[in-house]
Amino acid sequence: MHAEASVAAPPYSRANPFPAKLLVNRRLSGQESAKDTRHFELDLTGWGLSFEVGDSLAVYATNDPQLVDEIIHALGATGKEEVPRPKGLPTTFREALLHDYSITQPTPKFLKAIAHRASAAPTLHYLLAPDRKQDLQTYLWGMEVIDFLTEHPSARFTPEEFVGLLTKLQPRLYSVASSLKAYPEQVHFIVDVVRYESHGRMRKGVCSSFLAERADDVPVPVFPSIAKHFHLPEDPDVPIIMVGPGTGVAPFRAYLQERKATGANGKNWLFFGSQHQRCDFAYGEEFEAFKKEGLLTRLDCAWSRDQADKIYVQHRMNDNAAEIWKWLDAEGAYFFVCGDAKRMAKDVDVTLREIVQEQGGKSLDQANEYVEKLKSDKRYKRDVY
């Protein structure tokens, strides 16, 4: 019996993620878009694991080989030197830089070592003072490890010393954009590929550029990350309001697929936003089709750059304040928000509180109390980053 049980258990774990195969890498945004937004589909056949809509998958990317080679060159190394890994047996310097260590963001430890070893780094010395944190942040914007190595060739490190100044390369979490009930052996993601120029160099997001440029013929290691706080209501008749601009729409595409597959009767209302309708409407055709067949009860879009005044999802919420209040208060709707934490989620939260106050005829305190109760009742759910 014991032998069988151990065979049945999936061999995959966080330490040994499943090697998925990239099936589809399709650009969603039009050529004239300011963003390179992509739809990825991974083959999970044989993984023996599971996820629910609302969960994420951790993607274990490798670093850009070109950047790895530049770092090795800047240090005057060969890449064949033996170095320790954060976990496990030692490996070659090149392999460690590819798979094990974060090689873009400079760590405080690394900056101190550069300031200490470089023959002239007065700016760094000054900025590393405890009361200069904000100035240091500003200075570091768009700067990577490679910049400090090329700017301060007098700062010498052995490969072993160098990896000692780095942190472990962490997996990146992406909300699943598909339901296993609709695509039983697959997972879909929607990702903005990060690329920008800074200090005369092209910078690339580690994981987004791995998926977009380097994952066609290598495995994409993945492992599920459960987000219990962001699951659909258990009752299929409960209405849901979803606010997901940009790539924040990922879980809501999965929710709609799930509700369709399970025959859930609850009403579904999606607020989507991006810059331009003609080139930034991610999954637009799918959502229009869901609307036609009655699965998507309402679809309200905000295109920030299609008119003189910028229009965002919170403005569309305001336009529909009475209806939102009716769904929430009379019909017991759940309210979901996914996407940018810094601005969007804050603005949406403020707008929600204003709607409750005005439409519910409440004082500011009562409105805040009402929204806090939505949270504690698990009816106001956020997945923001």
C-alpha positions in Angstrom: 0.0 0.0 0.0 2.7 2.4 1.0 4.5 2.1 -2.3 1.3 2.8 -4.2 0.6 5.9 -2.1 4.0 7.4 -2.7 3.7 6.7 -6.5 0.3 8.5 -6.6 1.6 11.7 -4.9 2.5 14.3 -7.5 6.3 14.6 -7.6 6.1 18.4 -8.1 6.7 21.0 -5.4 7.9 24.6 -5.0 11.4 23.2 -5.0 10.7 21.0 -8.1 8.1 22.9 -10.2 6.3 21.3 -13.1 8.1 21.8 -16.5 5.2 23.2 -18.6 5.4 23.6 -22.3 4.6 27.0 -23.9 1.9 26.4 -26.6 0.8 30.0 -27.5 2.6 33.3 -27.3 0.3 35.8 -28.9 0.4 39.6 -28.8 -3.0 41.0 -27.7 -2.2 44.7 -28.0 -2.3 46.3 -31.5 0.9 47.4 -33.1 0.2 51.1 -32.3 -0.3 50.3 -28.6 2.2 51.7 -26.1 2.2 48.3 -24.4 3.2 44.8 -25.5 0.5 42.8 -23.8 0.6 39.1 -24.5 -1.6 36.0 -24.1 0.3 32.9 -23.1 -1.0 29.3 -23.0 0.9 26.6 -21.2 0.4 22.9 -21.5 0.0 21.2 -18.1 -0.6 17.6 -19.3 0.5 15.1 -16.6 1.2 17.6 -13.9 -1.3 16.0 -11.4 -1.8 19.4 -9.7 -4.7 21.8 -9.6 -5.8 25.4 -9.2 -9.0 27.3 -8.8 -10.0 30.5 -10.7 -8.7 33.4 -8.6 -5.4 31.5 -7.8 -2.0 32.3 -9.3 0.8 30.2 -10.8 4.4 30.9 -9.8 6.6 31.0 -12.9 10.3 30.2 -12.4 12.0 32.1 -15.1 15.7 32.1 -16.0 17.7 35.3 -16.4 18.6 36.8 -19.8 21.7 34.9 -21.1 23.0 38.0 -22.8 23.0 39.9 -19.5 24.6 37.0 -17.7 27.4 37.0 -20.2 27.9 40.8 -19.8 28.2 40.4 -16.0 30.7 37.6 -16.4 32.7 39.7 -18.8 32.6 42.8 -16.6 34.0 40.7 -13.7 36.8 39.3 -15.9 35.6 35.8 -15.1 35.1 32.8 -17.5 31.7 31.6 -16.1 33.2 28.1 -15.4 34.2 29.0 -11.8 32.5 27.0 -9.1 30.1 29.0 -6.8 27.6 28.1 -4.1 23.9 28.2 -4.8 21.3 29.5 -2.4 20.2 25.8 -1.9 21.7 22.6 -3.2 25.1 21.7 -4.6 27.6 24.2 -6.0 27.4 24.9 -9.7 29.2 27.0 -12.3 29.2 30.7 -12.1 27.2 31.0 -15.4 24.6 28.5 -14.4 24.1 30.2 -11.0 23.6 33.6 -12.6 21.1 32.0 -15.1 19.0 30.1 -12.6 19.7 30.9 -9.0 20.3 34.6 -8.4 18.6 37.9 -9.0 20.9 39.8 -11.3 19.0 43.0 -12.1 18.1 44.9 -8.9 21.2 46.0 -6.9 21.0 44.9 -3.3 22.0 47.2 -0.4 24.8 44.7 0.3 26.1 45.0 -3.3 26.0 48.8 -3.3 27.9 48.9 -0.1 30.5 46.6 -1.5 30.9 48.7 -4.7 31.2 51.9 -2.5 33.8 50.2 -0.4 35.9 48.7 -3.2 35.7 51.2 -6.0 38.5 53.7 -6.1 36.1 56.6 -6.5 32.4 56.3 -5.7 31.7 59.4 -3.7 28.0 59.6 -4.9 27.3 56.1 -3.6 29.0 56.8 -0.3 26.9 59.9 0.2 23.6 58.2 -0.9 24.1 55.1 1.3 23.8 57.3 4.5 20.8 56.3 6.5 19.0 59.6 6.0 19.3 59.5 2.2 16.9 56.6 1.5 14.6 58.7 -0.8 17.6 60.1 -2.8 19.0 56.6 -3.2 15.7 55.4 -4.6 15.6 58.2 -7.1 19.2 57.6 -8.1 18.7 53.8 -8.5 15.7 54.1 -10.8 16.5 52.2 -14.0 19.9 51.3 -12.7 20.9 47.6 -12.6 23.8 45.6 -11.2 25.6 45.6 -14.6 25.8 49.5 -14.6 27.7 49.6 -11.3 30.1 46.9 -12.6 30.9 48.8 -15.8 31.0 52.2 -14.1 33.4 51.1 -11.4 35.8 48.6 -13.0 38.2 49.2 -10.0 35.7 47.3 -7.8 36.9 43.7 -8.2 35.1 40.6 -7.0 35.7 36.9 -7.3 32.6 35.0 -8.6 32.1 33.6 -5.2 32.2 37.0 -3.5 29.9 38.4 -6.2 27.1 35.8 -5.7 27.4 36.4 -2.0 26.1 40.0 -2.6 23.0 38.8 -4.5 19.6 37.5 -3.5 17.8 34.4 -4.6 15.9 34.6 -7.9 12.3 34.5 -6.9 9.5 33.1 -9.0 6.9 35.6 -10.4 3.2 35.1 -9.6 0.6 35.5 -12.4 -3.1 35.3 -11.9 -4.6 32.4 -13.9 -6.6 33.8 -16.8 -8.4 30.5 -17.6 -10.5 27.8 -15.9 -9.5 24.2 -15.8 -13.2 23.4 -16.5 -12.8 25.2 -19.8 -9.2 24.2 -20.5 -8.5 21.0 -18.5 -4.9 20.6 -19.4 -3.8 24.3 -19.7 -3.3 27.5 -18.0 -3.5 31.0 -19.6 -1.8 34.2 -18.6 -2.0 37.8 -19.7 1.2 39.7 -19.2 2.6 43.1 -20.0 6.1 42.6 -21.3 8.4 45.0 -19.5 11.0 46.7 -21.7 12.3 50.2 -21.4 15.5 52.1 -22.0 17.5 53.7 -19.2 21.1 55.0 -19.0 21.6 54.0 -22.7 20.6 50.3 -22.1 17.6 48.3 -22.8 16.0 46.9 -19.6 13.8 43.9 -19.6 11.5 42.4 -17.0 13.0 39.0 -15.9 9.9 36.9 -16.2 7.9 38.8 -18.9 10.8 38.7 -21.3 11.5 35.1 -20.5 8.0 34.2 -21.5 7.9 36.5 -24.5 11.4 35.9 -25.9 13.1 32.8 -24.5 10.5 30.2 -23.5 9.6 28.7 -26.9 12.0 25.7 -26.8 12.7 25.4 -23.0 10.3 24.2 -20.2 8.5 26.9 -18.3 8.6 25.7 -14.7 5.3 26.4 -12.8 3.7 25.7 -9.5 0.3 26.8 -8.2 -0.1 29.4 -5.5 -3.5 29.3 -3.8 -5.3 32.6 -3.2 -8.2 31.6 -0.9 -9.2 35.2 -0.4 -9.9 35.7 -4.1 -12.2 32.8 -5.0 -15.7 33.0 -6.5 -18.7 33.0 -4.2 -19.7 29.5 -3.3 -23.3 30.3 -4.2 -23.5 30.3 -8.1 -26.6 32.6 -7.9 -24.7 35.5 -6.3 -24.0 38.4 -8.6 -20.4 39.6 -9.0 -18.9 43.0 -9.9 -15.4 42.7 -11.3 -13.0 45.7 -11.7 -9.9 44.7 -13.7 -8.2 47.2 -15.9 -5.2 46.1 -18.0 -3.7 42.7 -17.1 -5.9 42.9 -13.9 -8.6 41.4 -16.1 -6.9 37.9 -15.9 -8.8 36.4 -13.1 -12.1 37.7 -14.4 -11.7 36.0 -17.8 -11.2 32.8 -15.7 -14.3 33.6 -13.5 -16.5 34.0 -16.6 -15.2 30.7 -18.1 -15.8 28.9 -14.8 -19.3 30.4 -14.4 -20.2 29.4 -18.0 -18.8 25.8 -17.5 -20.7 25.3 -14.2 -23.9 26.9 -15.5 -23.9 29.5 -12.7 -26.9 31.8 -12.8 -25.4 34.8 -10.9 -25.2 38.0 -12.9 -21.7 39.2 -13.9 -20.6 42.8 -14.4 -17.1 43.7 -15.7 -15.4 47.0 -15.6 -12.3 47.0 -17.9 -10.0 49.9 -18.7 -6.9 50.6 -20.7 -5.5 53.3 -23.0 -7.1 52.9 -26.4 -10.1 50.9 -27.4 -8.8 50.0 -30.9 -5.5 48.5 -29.7 -5.7 47.8 -26.0 -9.0 45.9 -25.6 -7.5 42.6 -24.2 -9.9 39.7 -24.9 -12.4 42.3 -26.3 -13.9 39.8 -28.7 -14.3 37.1 -26.0 -16.1 39.6 -23.7 -18.4 40.8 -26.4 -19.3 37.2 -27.2 -19.9 36.5 -23.5 -22.2 39.6 -23.5 -24.1 38.4 -26.5 -24.8 35.0 -25.0 -26.0 36.6 -21.7 -23.2 35.3 -19.5 -21.7 38.8 -19.1 -24.6 40.9 -17.9 -22.8 44.2 -18.2 -19.5 45.4 -19.6 -18.3 48.9 -18.9 -15.1 50.1 -20.4 -12.9 53.1 -19.7 -10.4 54.2 -22.4 -8.1 56.7 -20.8 -6.5 58.2 -23.9 -9.4 58.1 -26.4 -10.6 61.6 -25.5 -9.2 64.8 -24.1 -10.1 64.0 -20.5 -8.7 60.8 -19.0 -11.4 58.3 -18.1 -10.6 55.5 -15.8 -12.6 52.6 -14.3 -13.6 54.6 -11.2 -15.3 57.2 -13.5 -17.3 54.4 -15.1 -18.2 53.2 -11.6 -19.5 56.7 -10.8 -21.6 56.8 -14.0 -23.3 53.6 -12.7 -23.4 54.4 -9.0 -27.1 53.7 -8.5 -26.9 50.3 -10.2 -23.8 49.3 -8.3 -25.5 50.2 -5.0 -28.5 48.1 -6.0 -26.4 45.1 -6.9 -24.4 45.4 -3.6 -27.2 46.3 -1.2 -30.3 44.7 -2.5 -28.8 41.7 -4.4 -25.8 40.9 -2.2 -23.2 41.1 -5.0 -19.6 40.4 -4.4 -17.1 43.2 -5.4 -13.7 42.1 -6.9 -10.8 44.3 -7.7 -7.6 43.1 -9.5 -4.5 45.0 -10.7 -2.4 48.0 -9.8 -2.3 48.7 -6.1 -0.6 52.1 -6.0 -3.2 54.1 -7.9 -6.1 52.2 -9.4 -7.1 50.1 -6.4 -6.9 53.1 -4.1 -9.1 55.2 -6.5 -11.6 52.4 -6.8 -11.8 52.0 -3.0 -12.4 55.7 -2.6 -15.1 55.7 -5.3 -16.8 52.6 -3.8 -17.0 54.4 -0.4 -18.5 57.5 -2.1 -21.1 55.4 -3.9 -22.1 53.7 -0.6 -22.3 57.1 1.1 -24.3 58.9 -1.6 -26.5 56.1 -2.9 -27.1 54.6 0.6 -27.8 58.0 2.2 -25.1 57.4 4.8 -22.6 59.5 6.7 -18.9 59.1 6.0 -18.5 56.9 9.0 -21.5 54.8 8.2 -20.2 54.3 4.6 -16.8 53.3 5.8 -18.4 50.9 8.3 -20.5 49.4 5.5 -17.4 48.8 3.3 -15.4 47.4 6.1 -18.3 45.0 6.7 -18.2 44.0 3.0 -14.6 43.1 3.6 -15.1 41.1 6.8 -18.1 39.3 5.1 -15.6 38.4 2.4 -17.7 40.2 -0.2 -15.1 42.8 -1.1 -12.0 41.0 -2.4 -8.8 42.5 -3.8 -5.9 41.0 -5.6 -3.6 44.0 -6.0 0.1 44.3 -6.7 
